[in-house]
Amino acid sequence: MRDGIDWVEVGSGGRFEKIVSVLLSTLHPDSERIDGSGGDGGRDHQLRSGHRLELWQSKYFLRRLSESPTRKRQIIDSLVTAAALQPDSWTLVTPMVPTDDERDWFDGLADDYPFPLTWRGGDWLDARLVEHPAIVRHFMSANDEYVALMRELREEQDALVDGMPAALPRIERLAAKINDSNPFYKVDFTVRDGRVVDTRLRPAYRGAEKDSPVTIRFTVLSGLADADFIDRLNTALEYGEHAELPDSHVRDVVITAPPGFGAAYDQAHVTIGPAPQEPIDLTMRLAIRHPDGRQLAALPTRLTARRAGIRGVTLHGSDLTGVITARLRVDPHQGQFSLEISSDWSRPQLPGAALPILRFLQHATPPNTMLLSLGDIATTQPTQIPPAMAVSPGTVEAVQDLERLQTAAGEPFPVPRELTPEEDRELRLAVQLLDGHPVKIRPNPITFDTTDPERFIDEVRRGTNPRLSITPPNPYVVRIAGHEVTLGGYTVHINRPQIVRSSQERADRTVQLVVAPAEGHDMEIELNDISTGH
């Protein structure tokens, strides 16, 4: 195995940039390589950390700067371009080691820029690569050791007796050697009873799967695959989604991966994705429009995750409550997008939080359409509303009534999954009372005490008292989904009262009377104080 890299043998600037990028990614796992196909902006590699931006530029200069009239100009041009990004540092990396004159010239450039400039030459590269020999092994075609280690691991576990206590330390030492021999991937081993029962590759740094991709090639039996199956497969590949391909549909599987992980199978069950998820923070607004152009409802949402495929990206998010989830697929090359939204009411919601969502869903039905905006960018092309999203106006009205009731009583509780007919009637009656309206109720006998029963009885018999108003001692209570909501004192009005029965005078000289409205007449109730409802 070579101890270092012969930079002459590297042979091209592109290969040199990749070696440097893999080294920088190994040193700074959160950094990323910049694809320079559309212009690299004065950097081949960058690291964003908080508010800091650190840039690196690789130049495959093997000989002195003075040997080519353009080399200094190339460095200056890259530096000027990078300065537009307002970095916190800019580092030049070359395989050559600068002379004192060359370093003095480079250091003089710093006078024109507010950020520090650093030149890392071949001496620095060689020192860092000694610390990370897997990079040298990979780029100088020294994978034999990796293959040998994988073979040794298999032979080691084949020779072990199940459950042997010494097995795990030896396997862990081999696993460590394997991980030190590949710059792109780490191998996670699951050991059970002294044997490796599962191995998984994971990228050693951000973007490693792009630098050294694992590829899989297989044939899908189209005669067995329905259209939906093909759509799921295409979506998984194109937008980084998840898909399951049963072994009954998949043939001729060839996996190209780091040595020891490549394989070929006649058939296999294939799981695709999902692609690695990257956090984002992007505001999205959904608006529903009537065919005449009126906006009927809107819902703010936030996109928090991004997955990338070979064609476009999938953005995931939800509204503030988590009830509405959104999946936005974007094809930046074609300028197209598709939106999927769904609702999940498994988590309890207070009426005030649920109402904006329900009002939005109430209008989520054709012929209405939906528009979306991302940040300050709004779409002009309406999208179709997903099916089976709408809720009935009655559902919205019931939750509005519940919000009104809870606000008036100061007694919040989550929206029940459903209301019984009796609870629905009680809720509507309570809102009418809060609105200040007397409400007719079923004519039932009312019991009350009086110290002057003769006068009342006489008035009833002569018909001089067409309406009796009674204020019960207990407050009016509405019972909803196991919750008792108190609305305060109330009055019962009995139209054309008649005596049902009376009792003997008690020790406190009161007489209990039972009255009810005459046949064909009704009873009403109203709250004594409805100020809390406004």
C-alpha positions in Angstrom: 0.0 0.0 0.0 1.3 3.5 -0.8 2.0 5.8 2.0 0.9 8.9 0.0 -0.4 10.1 -3.3 1.7 10.8 -6.3 0.1 14.0 -7.5 1.6 13.7 -11.0 -0.2 10.3 -11.3 -3.5 11.9 -10.3 -3.5 13.3 -13.8 -6.4 15.7 -13.9 -7.8 18.7 -12.0 -11.2 17.0 -11.6 -9.7 14.0 -9.8 -7.5 16.2 -7.6 -10.6 18.3 -6.6 -12.4 15.1 -5.6 -9.5 13.9 -3.5 -9.3 17.2 -1.7 -13.1 17.3 -1.3 -13.2 13.8 0.3 -10.4 14.8 2.6 -12.1 18.0 3.6 -15.4 16.1 4.1 -13.6 13.7 6.3 -12.1 16.5 8.4 -15.4 18.4 8.4 -18.3 15.9 8.1 -20.9 18.7 7.9 -19.2 20.4 4.9 -20.2 19.8 1.3 -18.6 19.6 -2.1 -19.8 22.1 -4.7 -20.7 20.9 -8.1 -18.8 23.2 -10.5 -20.6 22.2 -13.7 -22.6 25.5 -13.5 -19.7 27.6 -12.1 -18.4 26.9 -8.6 -18.6 30.5 -7.3 -14.9 30.6 -6.4 -15.1 27.5 -4.2 -15.1 23.7 -4.7 -16.0 23.0 -1.1 -17.8 24.9 1.7 -18.8 24.6 5.3 -21.8 26.5 6.8 -21.8 26.5 10.6 -24.2 28.9 12.2 -23.7 32.2 10.6 -20.2 31.3 9.4 -19.2 30.4 5.8 -15.9 28.8 5.1 -14.7 28.2 1.5 -12.0 26.1 -0.1 -10.8 26.3 -3.7 -8.7 23.5 -5.3 -6.2 24.3 -8.1 -4.3 21.4 -9.7 -1.0 23.3 -10.0 1.9 21.0 -9.9 4.7 23.5 -10.8 5.5 27.1 -10.1 3.0 29.8 -10.6 5.5 31.7 -12.8 5.6 28.8 -15.4 2.1 29.9 -16.7 0.9 33.4 -17.2 -2.6 32.5 -16.2 -2.2 30.8 -12.9 -2.1 33.9 -10.7 -5.0 35.3 -12.7 -7.0 32.0 -12.0 -6.4 32.4 -8.3 -7.4 36.1 -8.3 -10.5 35.4 -10.4 -11.7 32.6 -8.0 -11.0 34.8 -5.0 -13.0 37.8 -6.5 -15.9 35.5 -7.2 -15.8 33.9 -3.8 -15.7 37.4 -2.1 -19.2 38.0 -3.5 -20.4 35.3 -1.1 -19.1 37.2 1.9 -17.3 34.3 3.4 -15.5 34.2 6.8 -12.5 32.5 5.3 -11.1 31.3 1.9 -8.5 28.6 1.5 -6.5 27.7 -1.6 -5.4 24.1 -1.9 -2.7 22.9 -4.4 -0.5 19.8 -4.7 2.5 22.1 -5.0 4.2 23.6 -2.0 4.5 27.4 -2.5 7.9 29.1 -2.4 8.5 32.1 -0.1 8.0 34.5 -3.0 4.7 32.8 -4.0 3.4 32.8 -0.5 4.4 36.5 -0.1 2.4 37.3 -3.3 -0.6 35.3 -2.0 -0.4 36.9 1.5 -0.4 40.3 -0.2 -3.9 39.6 -1.7 -5.3 39.6 1.9 -5.0 43.4 2.0 -7.9 43.8 -0.3 -10.3 41.4 1.5 -12.0 41.5 4.9 -11.6 37.8 5.5 -8.5 35.7 6.1 -6.8 33.9 3.2 -4.9 30.6 3.6 -2.8 28.5 1.2 -2.6 24.8 1.9 0.1 23.1 -0.2 1.1 19.6 -0.9 3.0 19.3 2.4 -0.3 19.9 4.3 -2.2 17.5 2.0 0.4 14.7 2.5 0.3 15.2 6.3 -3.5 15.0 6.5 -3.7 12.0 4.1 -1.3 10.1 6.4 -3.9 10.5 9.1 -6.6 9.2 6.8 -5.0 6.4 4.7 -8.4 5.1 3.4 -8.4 8.0 1.0 -5.1 7.1 -0.4 -6.1 3.4 -0.7 -9.2 4.3 -2.6 -7.8 6.8 -5.1 -4.6 4.9 -5.7 -6.5 1.6 -6.5 -5.5 -0.1 -3.2 -8.8 -1.8 -2.4 -7.2 -5.2 -1.9 -6.9 -4.6 1.8 -10.6 -3.7 2.1 -11.5 -6.9 0.3 -9.2 -9.0 2.4 -10.6 -7.5 5.6 -14.2 -8.4 4.6 -13.0 -11.9 3.7 -11.3 -12.2 7.1 -14.5 -11.1 8.9 -16.5 -13.8 7.2 -13.9 -16.4 7.9 -13.6 -15.3 11.5 -17.3 -15.7 12.2 -17.5 -18.9 10.3 -14.9 -20.4 12.6 -16.5 -19.3 15.8 -18.6 -21.3 18.2 -22.0 -19.7 18.7 -22.0 -17.7 21.9 -18.3 -17.7 22.4 -17.5 -14.7 24.7 -14.3 -13.8 22.8 -16.1 -13.4 19.5 -17.4 -9.9 19.9 -14.1 -8.1 20.6 -12.4 -9.7 17.6 -15.3 -8.9 15.3 -15.3 -5.3 16.6 -11.6 -4.9 15.9 -12.1 -6.2 12.3 -15.1 -3.8 11.9 -12.9 -0.9 13.0 -10.3 -1.8 10.4 -12.9 -2.0 7.7 -14.3 1.4 8.6 -10.7 2.8 8.5 -10.2 1.4 5.0 -13.0 3.2 3.1 -13.3 7.0 3.1 -16.9 7.1 1.9 -18.8 4.7 4.1 -19.0 3.3 7.6 -20.2 -0.2 8.2 -22.6 -0.9 11.0 -22.4 -4.5 12.2 -25.1 -6.2 14.2 -23.6 -9.0 16.2 -25.8 -11.7 17.9 -24.5 -14.8 19.6 -21.0 -14.2 18.3 -22.0 -13.8 14.7 -22.6 -10.9 12.4 -26.3 -11.1 11.5 -26.6 -7.8 9.7 -24.4 -5.2 8.0 -25.4 -1.7 6.9 -23.6 0.9 5.0 -24.0 4.6 6.0 -22.3 7.6 4.5 -19.2 8.7 6.4 -19.9 12.4 5.8 -22.5 14.6 4.2 -22.6 13.9 0.4 -20.5 10.7 0.5 -23.2 8.8 -1.3 -22.8 11.2 -4.2 -19.0 10.9 -4.2 -19.1 7.1 -4.2 -22.7 6.1 -5.1 -24.1 2.6 -4.4 -26.0 1.5 -7.5 -28.6 -1.2 -8.0 -29.8 -2.5 -11.3 -32.8 -4.8 -11.7 -35.6 -5.8 -14.0 -39.2 -5.3 -13.2 -41.6 -7.9 -14.7 -44.0 -5.6 -16.4 -46.5 -8.3 -16.9 -47.0 -8.7 -13.2 -46.7 -5.0 -12.3 -49.8 -2.8 -12.4 -49.7 0.9 -13.3 -49.8 1.9 -9.6 -46.7 -0.2 -8.9 -44.8 1.5 -11.7 -45.9 4.9 -10.5 -44.7 4.1 -6.9 -41.3 2.9 -8.3 -40.8 6.0 -10.4 -41.8 8.3 -7.6 -39.3 6.7 -5.2 -36.5 7.1 -7.7 -37.4 10.5 -9.0 -38.3 12.2 -5.7 -36.6 10.2 -3.0 -39.7 8.5 -1.7 -40.2 5.1 -0.1 -41.3 2.0 -2.2 -41.5 -1.7 -1.6 -40.8 -4.0 -4.6 -41.8 -7.6 -3.8 -39.5 -10.4 -5.0 -42.3 -11.7 -7.3 -41.8 -8.6 -9.5 -38.0 -8.2 -9.4 -35.4 -10.2 -11.3 -31.7 -9.9 -12.3 -30.6 -7.7 -9.4 -27.0 -6.4 -9.6 -25.6 -4.2 -6.7 -22.5 -2.1 -7.2 -21.1 -1.0 -3.9 -17.8 -0.8 -1.9 -15.8 -4.1 -2.0 -17.6 -6.8 0.0 -21.0 -5.3 -0.5 -21.6 -5.7 -4.2 -23.8 -8.7 -5.1 -26.0 -10.3 -7.7 -29.3 -12.1 -7.3 -31.8 -13.8 -9.6 -34.6 -12.2 -7.7 -35.0 -10.1 -4.5 -37.3 -8.1 -2.4 -36.2 -4.5 -2.9 -36.8 -1.6 -0.5 -36.2 1.8 -2.1 -35.7 4.9 0.1 -36.7 7.1 1.6 -33.7 9.3 0.7 -31.9 11.0 3.6 -34.0 13.8 5.1 -32.6 17.3 5.3 -34.1 19.9 7.6 -35.6 23.1 6.0 -37.7 25.9 7.3 -40.0 27.3 4.6 -43.4 28.9 4.9 -46.1 27.6 2.6 -49.6 29.1 2.4 -52.6 27.1 0.9 -55.6 29.1 -0.4 -58.9 27.8 -1.7 -60.5 29.8 -4.5 -64.1 29.8 -5.8 -64.5 29.5 -9.6 -65.4 33.2 -9.7 -62.0 34.1 -8.1 -63.1 34.7 -4.5 -60.8 33.3 -1.8 -62.9 31.1 0.5 -60.3 30.0 3.0 -56.5 29.9 3.6 -54.2 27.8 5.8 -50.6 28.7 6.8 -48.2 25.7 6.8 -44.5 25.1 7.4 -42.3 22.8 5.3 -39.6 21.3 7.6 -38.0 18.4 5.7 -36.6 17.9 2.2 -35.7 14.6 0.3 -34.0 14.7 -3.1 -34.3 12.2 -5.9 -32.8 12.0 -9.4 -35.5 14.2 -10.9 -36.7 16.6 -8.2 -37.3 17.0 -4.4 -40.1 16.2 -2.0 -40.8 18.7 0.7 -42.7 17.7 3.8 -44.5 19.8 6.3 -47.7 20.5 8.2 -49.9 23.2 9.6 -49.2 24.6 13.1 -51.4 22.0 14.8 -50.0 19.0 12.9 -53.6 18.0 11.7 -52.9 18.9 8.0 -49.8 17.3 6.5 -48.5 18.4 3.1 -46.2 16.7 0.6 -44.9 18.9 -2.2 -43.0 17.4 -5.1 -41.1 19.8 -7.2 -39.4 19.2 -10.6 -37.1 22.2 -10.9 -36.1 21.3 -14.5 -39.6 21.3 -15.8 -40.9 24.0 -13.5 -43.7 21.6 -12.3 -45.0 20.6 -8.9 -47.6 18.4 -7.4 -49.2 18.7 -3.9 -50.7 16.1 -1.7 -52.4 17.0 1.6 -54.1 14.8 4.2 -55.6 15.3 7.6 -55.2 13.4 10.9 -57.3 14.2 13.9 -55.8 11.6 16.2 -54.3 14.3 18.4 -56.9 16.3 20.6 -57.5 19.8 19.4 -59.2 22.7 21.1 -62.0 24.2 19.1 -60.2 27.5 18.5 -57.2 25.6 17.0 -59.5 23.3 14.9 -61.7 25.9 13.4 -59.3 27.4 10.8 -58.6 23.9 9.6 -62.2 22.9 9.5 -63.2 26.1 7.6 -60.4 25.3 5.1 -61.5 21.7 4.7 -65.2 22.8 4.4 -64.3 24.4 1.0 -61.9 21.7 -0.1 -64.2 20.3 -2.7 -64.7 20.8 -6.5 -65.3 23.0 -8.4 -63.1 25.0 -6.0 -59.3 24.9 -6.6 -56.2 25.5 -4.6 -53.3 27.9 -4.9 -50.1 27.7 -3.0 -47.3 30.2 -2.2 -43.8 29.4 -0.9 -42.3 32.4 1.0 -42.9 35.4 -1.3 -43.4 33.3 -4.4 -47.0 32.5 -5.3 -48.2 30.1 -8.0 -50.6 31.3 -10.6 -51.7 27.9 -11.8 -54.4 26.4 -9.6 -54.1 22.7 -8.5 -56.8 20.2 -8.1 -58.0 19.6 -4.5 -57.3 16.1 -3.2 -60.4 13.9 -3.0 -62.2 13.1 0.2 -60.9 16.1 2.1 -64.0 18.2 2.7 -66.0 18.3 5.9 -69.7 19.2 6.2 -70.9 22.7 7.1 -72.7 21.1 10.0 -69.4 19.9 11.5 -67.9 23.4 11.2 -71.0 24.9 12.8 -70.9 22.5 15.7 -67.3 23.3 16.5 -68.0 27.1 16.2 -70.8 26.6 18.7 -68.4 24.7 21.0 -65.9 27.5 20.8 -68.5 30.0 21.6 -69.7 28.0 24.6 -66.2 27.4 26.0 -65.3 31.1 25.6 -68.4 32.2 27.5 -67.9 29.8 30.3 -64.1 29.9 30.5 -64.0 26.2 30.3 -61.8 24.9 27.4 -61.6 21.2 26.4 -60.8 19.3 23.2 -63.3 18.8 20.4 -65.0 15.4 21.0 -64.7 12.8 18.3 -68.5 13.0 17.9 -71.6 14.5 19.5 -74.7 12.5 20.5 -78.0 13.9 19.2 -78.8 15.0 22.7 -75.4 16.8 23.1 -75.8 18.4 19.7 -79.3 19.7 20.7 -77.9 21.0 24.1 -75.0 22.8 22.4 -77.3 24.6 19.9 -79.7 25.6 22.7 -76.8 26.9 24.8 -75.5 29.1 21.9 -79.0 30.6 21.4 -79.1 31.4 25.1 -75.7 33.1 24.9 -77.0 35.1 21.9 -79.7 36.5 24.3 -82.6 34.7 22.8 -85.3 33.0 24.9 -85.4 29.4 23.9 -88.5 27.2 23.9 -88.1 23.9 25.8 -90.2 20.8 26.2 -93.2 21.6 28.5 -92.4 19.8 31.8 -93.9 20.4 35.2 -91.9 22.9 37.4 -91.7 22.7 41.2 -91.3 25.8 43.3 -91.9 27.1 46.8 -94.2 30.0 47.8 -95.4 31.6 51.0 -98.5 33.0 49.3 -100.0 30.1 47.4 -103.6 31.3 47.7 -102.9 34.5 45.7 -101.1 32.5 43.0 -103.8 29.8 42.9 -106.5 32.5 42.6 -104.7 34.3 39.8 -104.3 31.0 37.9 -108.0 30.1 38.3 -109.1 33.6 37.1 -106.5 33.7 34.3 -105.1 37.0 35.4 -101.4 35.7 35.3 -100.8 34.6 31.7 -97.0 34.0 32.3 -95.1 32.7 35.3 -91.3 33.4 35.6 -89.2 31.3 38.0 -85.5 31.6 38.7 -84.2 28.3 39.9 -81.5 28.3 42.6 -79.0 26.2 40.6 -77.1 27.6 37.5 -77.8 26.4 34.0 -75.4 23.5 33.1 -74.6 22.1 29.6 -73.1 18.6 29.5 -70.9 17.8 26.5 -68.7 14.7 26.1 -68.4 14.2 29.9 -67.7 17.9 30.6 -70.1 20.1 32.6 -70.1 23.7 31.4 -71.8 26.2 33.7 -73.5 29.3 32.1 -74.8 30.9 35.3 -78.3 31.8 36.5 -81.4 31.5 34.3 -85.1 32.1 34.3 -87.9 29.7 33.2 -91.1 31.3 31.7 -94.3 29.2 31.8 -97.0 30.4 29.5 -100.6 30.0 30.8 -99.5 28.1 33.9 -101.8 25.7 35.6 -101.5 24.0 38.9 -100.6 20.3 38.7 -100.5 19.7 42.5 -99.7 21.4 45.8 -98.5 20.3 49.2 -99.4 21.1 52.8 -97.9 24.1 54.5 -94.6 23.3 56.0 -93.1 24.4 59.2 -91.5 27.4 57.5 -95.0 28.4 56.2 -94.0 27.6 52.6 -96.0 25.5 50.2 -94.6 23.5 47.3 -96.5 24.0 44.0 -96.1 22.0 40.8 -97.1 23.9 37.7 -97.0 23.3 34.0 -98.2 25.2 30.9 -101.8 24.7 29.9 -102.3 22.4 26.9 -101.2 24.0 23.7 -98.9 26.4 25.4 -95.1 26.3 25.9 -92.2 27.1 28.2 -89.1 29.2 27.6 -85.8 29.8 29.3 -83.3 32.6 29.1 -80.0 33.4 30.8 -80.1 36.2 33.4 -76.6 37.5 32.5 -75.0 36.9 29.1 -72.2 39.5 29.4 -69.6 36.6 29.4 -70.7 35.6 26.0 -69.6 38.9 24.4 
